[in-house]
Amino acid sequence: MKTAARAIVRRVRKVIARSGERVLPEFLVIFIFVMRRYKRRFGVFPNVFHPKTFNEKVLYRMLFDRRPILPQLEDKYAARDYVKQKIGEHVLPKWYFVTQDPSTIPFDDLPDEFVVKPTHGCHWVRLVPNKALLNRQELIDTCWNWLNQNYYDISRERAYKHIEPRIVVEELISDGSGLVPANYRMFVFDGRLELILVDVRRGESRHFVYYSRSWDKVDVPSRFKDIDVVRPKHLDDMVRYAEILGESLDFIRVDMYHTQDKVYFGETTMIPMGGLMSAHPHQFNLYLGSFWKLSVK
C-alpha cells in the first residue's frame, strides 16, 4: 500500500506542478494534503485505505465520510442545537451575543469575564478574564481575521468548508483551578465511552492524563509529565451525557468542563487533531483505533 501511495503522491505532484491545484478533483486535493502532512509529521505514509490506528481512521473519515452530521457537529453554532435536543439547555454555557459583525459586540453590557470564539474553526478562542484590561479594537480585529478565513483552506477538513462564520461571546467557565479549566475529552465509540483524556493546565505547565469510564488511570506513555486528577464529582453525568450525544455514531469526541455545581458542554469533534495525534506511542494509537468500527454512508 505504501509503495502505491508514494506513486500516487508523485503523480499528483506532477499534475499540480503543471496545472495548479484548482484543476484537481477535491478528493485528490485532500488526499495529497493529508498524505504529505502525515508523512512530514511521522516519517511514513498512513494506511488510509485499510486503516488500523486511530489517526488513520480519522484520515479515512476526512477522505470518505460525507454524512451531514459531520459539519453539524463541527459547527459550534449547530452543535448547540444538537446538544439541546439530545440533553437539554442546562449543560450549555450562556451565550451573551452572536454576530457576524464584531464591531457590534456590546462590550459595555457584557460581564467582567467572558470568552470570544468563532463557530467555524478550531483552536481559535480568546479568554477575557478582566474586561477592564481588554483592548477592544485588537479583539475586534482578531474576530475579523477569523471571519475572513475558511478553516477548510487550512486543514482540508471538508466538514468545515460550508459552515457559516459567526462570532460568539459566551460565559467563561471556571472550576476554581485557574484561568483555563480542565477539559475532559470523552472518546465515545458506538455510543459507549471508552476513554477520558483530561487536559489540565497548572500554571505554565500542561498535562494530558487518561482515565477509564470508572476513573481508573490508564497508563499511556507520553511526553507530558504525569499527574493524578481527582475523580470529578459529576463523573456519572459526564459519562451519561457523552454517551447520549454519541448514540448511533461510530465515533465522536465530546469535550466537557466540570465545576462543583454541574457539568458544562464544551464542544464536539468528529475529526480530532486532523489525524495527527502525536503525543503517544504507535501501540496506543492502535489500541485506541481498535474501538472504532468505521461506518461511512
C-alpha positions in Angstrom: 0.0 0.0 0.0 2.8 2.4 0.9 4.5 1.9 -2.4 1.2 2.6 -4.3 0.6 5.6 -2.1 4.0 7.0 -2.9 3.4 6.5 -6.6 0.1 8.3 -6.4 1.7 11.2 -4.5 4.4 11.5 -7.1 1.9 11.6 -10.0 -0.4 14.1 -8.3 2.6 16.4 -7.5 3.5 16.4 -11.2 -0.1 17.3 -12.1 0.0 20.1 -9.6 3.3 21.4 -10.9 1.9 21.6 -14.5 -1.6 22.7 -14.0 -2.1 24.1 -10.4 -4.2 22.7 -7.6 -7.5 24.1 -8.8 -7.9 21.7 -11.7 -7.8 18.7 -9.4 -10.9 16.9 -8.0 -11.4 17.8 -4.4 -10.7 14.2 -3.2 -7.2 14.3 -4.7 -6.5 17.7 -3.2 -7.4 16.4 0.2 -5.7 13.1 -0.4 -2.3 14.7 -1.3 -2.6 17.2 1.6 -3.2 14.6 4.3 -0.6 12.2 2.9 2.1 14.8 2.8 1.2 16.3 6.1 1.2 12.9 7.9 4.5 11.9 6.2 6.1 15.1 7.4 4.9 14.5 11.0 5.5 10.8 11.4 8.0 9.9 8.6 5.7 7.3 7.0 2.6 7.4 4.9 -0.7 6.4 6.6 -2.7 3.4 5.5 -5.9 5.3 4.6 -7.5 2.5 2.6 -7.3 -0.2 5.3 -6.8 2.0 8.5 -6.0 0.4 11.8 -4.7 3.2 14.0 -6.9 5.9 15.4 -5.1 8.6 13.4 -5.6 6.6 10.2 -9.3 6.2 10.8 -9.6 10.0 11.4 -7.9 10.5 8.0 -10.2 7.9 6.4 -13.2 9.9 7.7 -11.7 13.1 6.2 -11.4 11.4 2.8 -14.5 9.3 2.6 -17.2 10.3 5.1 -19.9 12.7 3.6 -22.6 12.4 6.3 -24.3 15.7 7.1 -23.8 15.0 10.8 -20.1 15.9 10.5 -20.4 19.6 9.6 -23.3 19.9 12.0 -21.1 18.7 14.9 -18.0 20.7 13.9 -20.1 23.9 13.7 -20.2 25.3 17.2 -23.5 27.0 16.5 -25.3 24.0 15.1 -23.7 21.6 17.7 -25.6 23.5 20.4 -28.9 22.7 18.8 -27.8 19.0 18.7 -26.9 19.1 22.4 -30.1 20.9 23.3 -32.2 18.3 21.5 -30.4 15.4 23.0 -29.8 16.5 26.6 -31.2 20.0 27.2 -30.1 23.5 27.7 -28.9 23.1 31.2 -25.5 21.8 30.1 -24.8 24.7 27.7 -22.7 27.7 28.8 -24.6 31.0 28.4 -24.3 32.8 25.1 -24.2 36.6 25.6 -24.0 37.6 22.0 -23.7 36.1 18.5 -22.8 38.2 15.4 -21.2 38.3 12.0 -20.0 41.9 12.6 -17.5 42.0 15.5 -17.8 45.8 15.7 -21.4 45.3 17.1 -20.2 43.4 20.2 -21.8 45.2 23.2 -18.8 45.3 25.4 -20.3 47.7 27.9 -23.2 45.3 28.5 -21.0 42.2 29.0 -20.0 40.8 32.4 -16.4 41.3 33.6 -15.2 38.0 32.2 -16.2 36.1 29.1 -15.0 34.0 26.1 -14.9 35.0 22.5 -14.7 32.4 19.7 -15.8 31.7 16.1 -18.1 28.9 15.2 -16.3 27.7 12.1 -12.8 26.8 13.2 -10.5 25.0 15.6 -8.1 26.4 18.3 -9.4 30.0 17.7 -10.5 31.4 21.1 -9.9 34.4 23.3 -10.4 34.3 27.1 -11.2 37.6 28.7 -10.8 37.3 32.5 -10.9 41.1 33.1 -12.9 43.3 30.7 -11.3 46.4 32.1 -7.9 45.4 30.7 -9.2 44.4 27.3 -8.0 46.0 24.1 -11.4 46.1 22.4 -10.2 47.1 18.9 -7.5 44.4 18.9 -10.1 41.8 19.8 -12.4 43.1 17.1 -9.6 42.9 14.5 -8.9 39.3 15.7 -12.5 38.4 15.1 -12.5 39.8 11.6 -9.4 37.8 10.9 -11.2 34.6 12.0 -14.3 35.5 10.0 -12.3 36.1 6.8 -10.8 32.6 6.9 -12.3 29.3 5.9 -10.8 26.6 8.2 -11.1 24.1 5.3 -8.4 26.0 3.5 -6.1 25.4 6.5 -6.9 21.8 7.4 -8.7 20.4 4.3 -11.3 19.0 6.7 -14.4 19.1 4.4 -16.7 19.3 7.4 -15.7 23.0 7.9 -16.0 24.0 4.3 -19.6 25.3 4.3 -20.0 26.3 8.0 -21.5 29.8 8.2 -18.9 32.0 10.1 -20.2 33.6 13.3 -18.6 35.1 16.4 -19.9 34.0 19.8 -19.4 35.7 23.1 -20.1 33.2 25.9 -19.8 32.5 29.6 -16.4 31.8 30.9 -16.5 28.6 32.9 -14.3 28.3 36.0 -13.5 25.2 38.0 -11.5 27.1 40.6 -8.1 25.8 39.4 -7.1 28.7 37.3 -8.0 30.7 34.2 -8.3 27.7 32.0 -10.5 24.9 33.5 -9.6 21.2 33.0 -11.0 19.9 29.7 -12.5 16.4 29.8 -12.3 14.9 26.4 -14.6 11.9 26.1 -13.9 9.3 23.4 -17.2 7.6 22.6 -17.4 4.7 20.2 -20.8 3.3 19.1 -22.5 5.1 22.0 -20.1 3.8 24.7 -17.5 6.0 26.4 -14.2 4.1 26.3 -11.6 6.7 27.4 -11.4 10.1 29.0 -8.5 12.4 28.2 -8.1 15.1 30.9 -6.3 18.2 29.6 -5.0 20.1 32.7 -3.1 23.3 32.8 -1.3 24.2 36.0 0.5 27.5 35.8 2.8 27.4 32.8 2.7 23.5 32.5 0.2 21.4 30.7 -0.7 17.7 31.3 -2.6 15.1 29.4 -3.9 12.2 31.6 -6.1 9.2 30.6 -8.8 7.6 32.6 -11.4 4.9 32.1 -15.1 5.5 32.4 -14.9 4.3 36.0 -11.9 6.6 36.7 -9.2 4.1 36.7 -6.0 5.6 35.4 -4.8 4.3 32.1 -1.1 4.1 31.8 -0.2 5.8 28.5 3.5 6.8 27.8 3.6 10.4 26.9 6.0 13.3 26.5 3.8 15.2 29.1 4.6 14.9 32.8 2.3 12.5 34.6 -0.1 13.8 37.4 -3.1 12.5 39.2 -6.5 14.1 38.7 -9.2 13.8 41.4 -12.3 11.9 40.3 -14.9 14.5 39.2 -17.9 14.9 41.5 -20.2 14.7 38.5 -18.4 12.0 36.6 -21.5 9.9 36.1 -23.3 12.8 34.5 -20.4 13.4 32.1 -20.3 9.8 31.1 -24.1 9.7 30.6 -24.2 12.9 28.5 -21.3 11.9 26.3 -22.9 8.5 25.5 -26.3 10.2 24.7 -24.5 12.5 22.3 -22.7 9.6 20.8 -25.7 7.4 20.2 -25.8 5.9 16.7 -22.3 7.4 15.9 -19.3 5.1 15.2 -17.1 7.7 16.9 -17.3 11.2 18.4 -15.2 13.1 20.9 -17.3 15.1 23.4 -15.4 17.8 25.4 -16.8 18.9 28.7 -16.0 21.2 31.7 -16.6 20.3 35.3 -17.4 22.5 38.3 -18.6 21.8 41.8 -22.1 22.7 40.8 -22.5 21.0 37.4 -21.2 19.8 34.1 -20.9 22.1 31.1 -20.7 21.1 27.4 -17.6 22.4 25.6 -17.7 21.1 22.0 -17.9 18.1 19.8 -15.5 16.9 17.1 -15.6 14.1 14.7 -12.1 14.7 13.3 -9.8 15.2 16.4 -6.4 16.7 15.7 -6.9 16.2 11.9 -5.5 12.7 12.3 -2.2 14.0 13.8 -2.4 12.9 17.4 1.3 12.6 18.1 2.0 12.7 21.9 1.7 9.0 22.3 3.4 5.8 21.0 2.1 3.8 18.0 0.8 1.0 20.2 -1.6 3.3 22.0 -2.8 4.7 18.6 -3.5 1.1 17.6 -5.3 0.4 20.9 -7.5 3.5 20.6 -8.2 2.7 16.9 -9.4 -0.8 17.9 -12.5 0.6 19.4 -13.6 2.3 16.2 -15.6 0.3 13.8 -15.8 2.5 10.8 -19.3 3.3 9.5 -19.4 5.5 6.3 -22.6 6.1 4.4 
